[in-house]
Amino acid sequence: MNPTPRPIKQPETRNPELEEFFRTISEQGSLGLLALGATGLIAWRKKRDAIRQSRSAAEETVAQEVRELG
């Protein structure tokens, strides 16, 4: 019997230093995120997915402009 998977909670922080750290997360991640454990992993995945979505949207915009030109 497989248990129902629980949704992943996004990290919540009221610490300004941690909030700044989460804003500076790169797509590649860091050892600092690994040291934070699950919270760091969740934060990295969220940032990675946001970067990928942004990149995909930008690529679609460029593709649309190319189609319009020619």
PAZAPA-4460 file (N, C-alpha, C; in steps of 0.05 Angstrom, whole numbers, plus 32768, in hexadecimal, padded with zeros to 4 digits):
% residues 70
    n_x    n_y    n_z   ca_x   ca_y   ca_z    c_x    c_y    c_z   seq   type   mol
   8011   7FE8   8000   8000   8000   8000   8012   8019   8000     1      M     A
   800E   802A   7FEC   801E   8043   7FEA   8010   805A   7FF9     2      N     A
   801E   8068   800B   8012   807E   8018   800F   8095   8004     3      P     A
   7FFB   80A6   8009   7FF6   80BD   7FF8   800D   80D1   7FFD     4      T     A
   801A   80DA   7FE7   8030   80EE   7FEB   8026   8108   7FF4     5      P     A
   8034   8114   8007   802D   812E   8012   8039   8144   8000     6      R     A
   802B   815A   7FFC   8037   8170   7FEC   804F   817B   7FFB     7      P     A
   8063   8184   7FEB   807B   818F   7FF6   8076   81AC   7FFE     8      I     A
   807C   81B2   8017   8079   81CE   8021   8090   81DE   8018     9      K     A
   808B   81F7   8010   80A1   8209   8009   80AC   8214   8023    10      Q     A
   80C7   8219   8024   80D3   8223   803C   80C7   823F   8043    11      P     A
   80C2   8242   805C   80B8   825C   8066   80CD   8267   807A    12      E     A
   80D4   8280   8077   80E7   828C   8089   80E0   82A9   808E    13      T     A
   80E6   82B2   80A6   80E3   82CE   80AC   80FE   82DA   80B2    14      R     A
   8113   82CA   80AE   812E   82D3   80B2   8138   82E1   8099    15      N     A
   813E   82FC   809B   8146   830A   8082   815F   82FF   8075    16      P     A
   8172   82F4   8085   818A   82E9   807A   8184   82CF   806A    17      E     A
   8172   82BF   8074   816A   82A7   8065   815A   82AE   804D    18      L     A
   8149   82C2   804F   8139   82CA   8037   814C   82D4   8021    19      E     A
   8160   82E3   8028   8174   82EC   8015   8183   82D4   8009    20      E     A
   818A   82C1   8019   8197   82A9   8010   8186   829A   7FFC    21      F     A
   816C   8297   8002   815A   8289   7FF0   8157   8298   7FD5    22      F     A
   8159   82B3   7FD5   8157   82C2   7FBD   816F   82BE   7FAB    23      R     A
   8186   82B8   7FB7   819F   82B6   7FA7   81A5   8299   7F9F    24      T     A
   8193   8287   7FA2   8197   826B   7F9A   819B   8269   7F7C    25      I     A
   81AF   825B   7F73   81B4   8257   7F57   81A7   823D   7F4D    26      S     A
   81A6   823A   7F33   819A   8222   7F28   81AB   8209   7F30    27      E     A
   81C5   820D   7F34   81D6   81F7   7F3B   81D5   81EF   7F58    28      Q     A
   81CB   8201   7F69   81C9   81FB   7F86   81E4   8202   7F93    29      G     A
   81E7   81F9   7FAD   81FF   81FE   7FBC   8201   81EB   7FD3    30      S     A
   8219   81EA   7FDF   821D   81D9   7FF7   820C   81E4   800E    31      L     A
   8208   81FF   800F   81F8   820B   8024   81DC   8200   8024    32      G     A
   81D1   81FC   800C   81B6   81F1   800A   81B5   81D4   8014    33      L     A
   81CA   81C5   800D   81CC   81AA   8016   81CD   81A9   8035    34      L     A
   81DC   81BC   8041   81DE   81BD   805E   81C3   81C3   806B    35      A     A
   81B1   81D1   805D   8197   81D7   8068   8184   81BF   8067    36      L     A
   818C   81A9   8059   817C   8191   8058   8164   8194   8046    37      G     A
   814D   818A   804F   8135   818A   803F   812C   81A6   8037    38      A     A
   812F   81B9   804A   8127   81D5   8044   8137   81E0   802D    39      T     A
   8152   81DA   802D   8163   81E4   8018   815D   81D6   7FFE    40      G     A
   8157   81BC   7FFF   8150   81AE   7FE6   8136   81B8   7FDA    41      L     A
   8123   81BD   7FEA   8109   81C8   7FE0   810D   81E4   7FD4    42      I     A
   811D   81F5   7FE2   8122   8210   7FD8   8131   820F   7FBD    43      A     A
   8145   81FD   7FBB   8153   81FA   7FA2   8141   81F0   7F8B    44      W     A
   8131   81DC   7F91   811F   81D2   7F7C   810B   81E8   7F72    45      R     A
   8101   81F7   7F85   80EF   820D   7F7E   80FD   8221   7F6C    46      K     A
   8115   8229   7F74   8124   823D   7F64   812B   8231   7F49    47      K     A
   8135   8218   7F48   813C   820B   7F2F   8124   820A   7F1C    48      R     A
   810D   8203   7F26   80F5   8202   7F15   80ED   821D   7F0B    49      D     A
   80EF   8232   7F1C   80E9   824D   7F14   80FB   8256   7EFE    50      A     A
   8115   8250   7F00   8129   8257   7EEC   8122   8249   7ED1    51      I     A
   811C   8230   7ED3   8115   8221   7EBB   80FC   822B   7EAD    52      R     A
   80E8   8232   7EBD   80CF   823D   7EB2   80D5   8258   7EA4    53      Q     A
   80E5   8269   7EB1   80EC   8283   7EA6   80FB   827F   7E8C    54      S     A
   810E   826D   7E8C   811E   8268   7E74   810C   825E   7E5D    55      R     A
   80FA   824C   7E64   80E7   8241   7E50   80D6   8257   7E44    56      S     A
   80CC   8269   7E56   80BB   827F   7E4C   80CB   8292   7E3A    57      A     A
   80E4   8297   7E41   80F5   82A8   7E30   80FA   829B   7E15    58      A     A
   8100   8281   7E15   8104   8273   7DFC   80EB   8273   7DEA    59      E     A
   80D4   8271   7DF6   80BB   8272   7DE7   80B7   828D   7DDB    60      E     A
   80BE   82A2   7DEA   80BB   82BE   7DE0   80CD   82C2   7DC8    61      T     A
   80E6   82B8   7DCA   80F9   82BB   7DB4   80EF   82AB   7D9B    62      V     A
   80E5   8293   7DA0   80DA   8283   7D8A   80C3   8291   7D7C    63      A     A
   80B1   829D   7D8C   809B   82AB   7D81   80A4   82C3   7D70    64      Q     A
   80B8   82D1   7D7A   80C2   82E8   7D6A   80CF   82DF   7D50    65      E     A
   80DD   82C9   7D51   80E9   82BE   7D38   80D3   82B6   7D24    66      V     A
   80BE   82A9   7D2E   80A8   82A2   7D1C   809B   82BA   7D10    67      R     A
   8098   82D0   7D20   808C   82E8   7D15   809D   82F6   7D00    68      E     A
   80B8   82F3   7D03   80CA   82FF   7CEF   80CC   82F0   7CD5    69      L     A
   80C6   82D6   7CD7   80CB   82CA   7CBF   80C2   82B2   7CB3    70      G     A
***
